[in-house]
Amino acid sequence: MAHATAGIVKSIKNPIHLDRTPLNRYVAPPQLGEHSRQLLTELLGFDDAEAGALLQDGPQGEDPAHR
């Protein structure tokens, strides 16, 4: 499957097969920080300004490959 930065990556299919609920959507794993704003606002309750400040400061972690 295609990944935004890694190109084509190999993946495995879901080992669970359900007749009435087929899994027909396969997506690449998210990039580092891709869902950070959504998690901060929707799950943790920060407002958009607070989430923006946190994301600008970088508390969500960093990619070890870029240290």
Secondary structure, 3 states (H helix, E strand, C coil): CEECCCEECCCCCCCCCCCCCCCCCCCCCCCCCCCHHHHHHHHCCCCHHHHHHHHHHCCCCCCHHHC
